[in-house]
Amino acid sequence: MAKKKFQARVEVYFIIYIATIVSFFAIEGEVKHFKDSQKKILLEVSKDKIQNLVMIRNATDLHSKDTINLKVQLDGAFDKSTFSGTVHLNPIDAPEELGLKELTYPLSPKNDDPENKTFMAVIPKSDFNLKAEVLYRMSADISVMPDEKLVELELSKSYSDKTIVHKIMDAMTDVGKISLDKEFQNILDPAGGAIQAPFNITVDRPKVSIVEGLPWEVRVIIGGIVDADDLELIATRGANLVGKLDVETPVSVVTGRGRKDGRVTLRGTRLSDEEVTEVEFQLQVRPPLWLKEPTVSEAYVGDPYIFEGALRDIPSSETSIRVGGTAVRGGIMPGTIAQLPDLTEEGNITFQVLVDGRDVKGMTHRVSVVKPPKPKISVNPVGRYGNYLTFEITTYGKNNSVKRFRKKGGIGSTKQLGEAQVIGSRKIYRWEVELEEPFDNVESQEIKFSVSDQNKGNTSYRKIFIYNY
């Protein structure tokens, strides 16, 4: 009887064991199915998100005598070297007897610049029956590979969670090439595109006065050209004075740095009809000049300090001052004035004037920071009415002043004459001293006194003077 009970118990455990194994595999299958579903969802999200990072923007046509240059502009995070694409031209309402069909042309990069995302198709006008005056609907289809770095940069703008960004980036290899197509709203007229406006170029500054070593800029106004691809602009004279020439319409920009005087001549060519025109401007380079040359070369501990670094003919909005040295914490201050709080330690301060963030050669000033000296007493006082002497007493430091005038001998009375004269960081006092009548009618009197200031500086004075009876 006990044996049967044992067998029944074993059978029950075996059934539980088998059920557990079946359940485990069932759960494992569900998990795998869930993971596969998640991966498919992520792939679709990634594909949609990455695909949206590339866009066909517009198409413009530029006509010359024999050809039409069709320009297609793209935006987005793609690798330009992987681009392939075509444009399609379909006749609109063309008579059947003309037998016109769709025309297809390959697109090629406008230039080798990886940042330039313009693509061109060169279309011979001989491919059209110009006399039929048929218009064409334009469309394009392209394919490109996403650019990993650009995609990551764009995704980081959309998602603050880097985990999401990395998951989409991991799925990018499965996305593969991005394929797009677009029908443009504008219509191509093969017989159109004639430029009627006269072609001319002018500059906004015929004479450019520039400080040596600083950047300059001249704006070139273009008339008679709509598309920059129809314009060639080069410097035929003074090209060594030009740093960069950005050709755009209706305004191109010429920039450089003031190295020497010279004349720059620009030649513009309208490529569609090869019409040529020229314009020129004069560069006048001069050395930098202080508006008010700094002369103070010494500052005192405990005083604030103001440096004025304005340059002649340079706006304050373009100027800044770099402050450095051992007596201050360095930094750059906008404008032409560097205002420092009370100085706390000895050392030096250097001021370098910057224009557009660049050092201006020679426009540097250096100041030594020292502890204020003790009060100074003039050696030769000015006599008045025989026995009255006027001394000049100088204290150093904007926050300093005479604290005490102490008589030590030979002096009858003293008084300060008026207010102190302030000159920069100095204060000059005028102090009147009366000689005390000497004993035994001797002909001279020795006077002694001391002056102390707020900085605990103390200076003593002692000298013999003739007494007038």
C-alpha positions, 0 to 999 in steps of 0.5 A, a space after each residue: 500500500 505504501 509503495 502505491 502512495 509513493 508512486 502516485 506522489 512521484 507521478 504528481 511531481 513529474 507532472 508539475 515538473 513537465 508543466 513548469 518546463 512547458 510554461 518556461 518555454 511558453 514564456 520564453 517564446 512570448 518574450 522572444 516574440 515581444 523582443 522581435 515586435 519591439 525590434 520591428 517597431 524600433 526599426 520602423 520608428 528609426 526609418 521614419 525618423 531618419 527619413 524625415 531628416 532629409 528633404 528635397 526643398 525646391 528646383 530652380 531653372 537657370 537659362 543660357 543660350 543653349 542649355 538649362 541648368 536645373 538646380 535641386 536643393 536638398 536639406 538634411 543629415 546625409 552623406 553627399 558622396 552617396 547621392 544619386 538622383 534624377 529629374 523628370 520633365 513631363 509635358 503638360 497638355 501637349 498635342 498628341 501629334 508632337 509625340 512628346 514624352 517624359 525626359 529624364 536627366 541625372 543630377 550631379 553635385 554642384 561642387 565638391 564642398 561637402 557642406 553644399 547640398 545643391 545638385 544640378 542637371 544640365 539640359 540641352 535646349 535642343 531636346 525641346 520643341 521650343 516653337 511648340 511653347 509646351 510647359 513641363 512639370 518637374 519632379 525628382 527622385 533621389 537616394 542617399 545614405 544617412 550621415 552618422 554624425 549629422 544624424 546623431 546631432 539632429 536626433 540629440 536635438 529631438 531627444 534628451 534621453 541618449 538611450 533613445 538616440 543610441 537605439 535609433 543610431 543602432 538601427 540605422 544600418 538596417 534602414 539603409 539608403 533613404 529614397 525620396 521623390 517630389 513633384 515641384 510646384 513650379 513649371 519649367 518653360 524651356 523657351 523662357 528664362 531670358 534676362 531683361 534687366 541690365 547687369 551691374 555691380 556696385 560697392 557700398 564703400 568706395 574707400 575703406 579706411 582700416 586700422 592695420 591688422 584689423 579685418 575689413 568688409 565690403 558689400 558688393 551689390 549685384 544687379 541683373 542676376 537672380 541666381 548666384 549660379 549665373 554669376 562669376 565674381 573674381 578679383 582681377 587686381 589686388 587679389 592678394 589683399 582679399 581674404 575671402 569672396 562670398 558670391 551671392 545675390 543680390 549681395 556678395 561680400 568681400 573680406 580681408 585684413 588690413 595689411 597695406 594700402 592698395 586698390 581692389 578691382 572686381 570683375 563680374 561675369 553674367 554666365 548666361 550671356 557672358 556680359 562683363 562689368 567691373 567695380 573697384 574700391 580703395 584700401 587705406 591702411 593706417 596704424 592704430 591710434 589711441 583716442 586718449 593715450 594712457 599715461 598712468 603707469 602706477 596704481 595703489 593697493 586699496 584703490 579702484 582702477 579705470 582704464 580707457 582703451 578707446 581707439 580713434 575711428 573704432 566703435 566701442 561696440 566692436 572693442 573689448 579689453 583683455 585684462 591680465 597680470 599678477 595683481 588681478 584675475 584675468 578676463 575680457 571686458 566689452 567696450 572701451 573701459 575696463 573698470 577694476 574694483 579696489 586692488 588687493 595685492 601688489 603686482 602688475 596689470 596689463 590691458 590689451 585692446 581687442 577689435 572684433 575679438 582680435 589683438 590690436 598690435 601695439 595697443 597695450 598698456 601696463 600698470 604696476 600695482 604697489 602699496 601707497 607710499 607714506 605721506 610726502 612733505 615738501 622740503 622747502 615751504 613758502 614763507 608768508 608774513 615772516 614767521 608763517 610757512 606753508 607746506 605741501 603734504 601729499 597722500 597717495 591713494 584715492 581712498 587715503 587722506 591726512 589723518 593727523 598733523 602732530 606738532 612736536 616742537 617749535 610751532 605756535 599754531 597750524 591750520 589746513 588751507 582749503 580743501 585738498 587738491 585731487 590729482 589722479 590717486 594723489 591728494 595735495 594739502 596746503 598746511 600753514 605753520 606758525 613759528 614759535 618765538 625762540 627762547 633767549 631771543 636767538 635768531 632761529 627756531 627749529 620746528 618738528 612735526 609729523 603727518 600720518 595718513 589713513 593707511 598708517 603711514 607716518 612721515 616726520 619733518 625737522 628743520 631750522 628756520 630764521 625767526 623774524 622779530 
